[in-house]
Amino acid sequence: MLPFRRVLIILWFVGALAAYFYAHQQHIPPGIAVPVAAAFLVELSLFLGMNRIVPPTPWALAGTAVAPYLIYSLPAGTFRLPDFLQLMALAAIAAWWLSILRNRPWADWLFFAFLAAVYLAKPFKRLYLSPVEDLRVDALGQLMWFRVAITSWLTNRPRQHAGFGFIPTRRDWLLGLRYFALFLPAGILLVWALRFATFRLAPDFWWKGPATFLGIFLVVALAEEFFFRGILLESLRKPLGATAALMISSAVFGSAHLWFGDFPNWRFAILAGTAGLFYGGAYLASGGIRAAMVTHALVVAVWRTLLRS
């Protein structure tokens, strides 16, 4: 495994090159491209360092939450004081909640509900104003929200780490692949029965597929598996048993997808809830989220390269 500092050097080198070519292709001026790229690289560095950097104090964690916003918004001219204050308030609540309310199960459930409510409300599209059209700067907010929530949990609930990690073991890969293969027949049948999408190979699938897998694995799958399987399923397993916990957590996971697209998106919710059963199966079989992350990322990569809504 590469040392973390070397990973950061590679990230900044590759990220800077990618940002340069993207800005050149989209005709984005350097005065905007440089601060936006710097903000993303800072946030990604903090995200990848969640289990490497010494756990910060709540104040420091809240401060790192708004740092990327300031890095891009001040030079790009999109800084708005009300937006900054709202962002700071959300980050402070997420950073302080578990630190103040220790050893209270009801506080953990409220924390989970608060995180989900903010995420589904999608405030970051409004708070992170884009300096140019079609530049998804609000992705910074989603990354920040995942990072602050996970870091707060790892810091204040260290015994409930849910097998957190970025690098799957050989066993994680095998279990993740196994549950992906088990899901495929059910997934294909549901896509056809629900008329969820049509099967069509995406252009440039040969690189979009692996790129989608990597991006989903490191961000979306990590965050969703951490909260839905590592926290929700694990919390329910002790009082209710593994089967009931798997069913309930998968139903909640599916319900969260009602807000994707036009509400209520029942097709997506049913498909996601079914997939959640297999993600949860991978989690239970491996004892950690990394096998579930493999299954999750493979499902999304196949969906985005082989299906069209």
Secondary structure, 3 states (H helix, E strand, C coil): CCCHHHHHHHHHHHHHHHHHHHHHHHCCCHHHHHHHHHHHHHHHHHHHCCCCCCCCCHHHHHHHHHHHHHHHHHHHCCCCHHHHHHHHHHHHHHHHHHHHCCCCHHHHHHHHHHHHHHHHHCCHHHHCCCCCCCCCCCHHHHHHHHHHHHHHHHHHCCCCCCCCCCCCCHHHHHHHHHHHHHHHHHHHHHHHHHCCCEECCCCCHHHHHHHHHHHHHHHHHHHHHHHHHHHHHHHHHHHHCHHHHHHHHHHHHHHHHHHCCCCCCHHHHHHHHHHHHHHHHHHHHHCCHHHHHHHHHHHHHHHHHHEEC
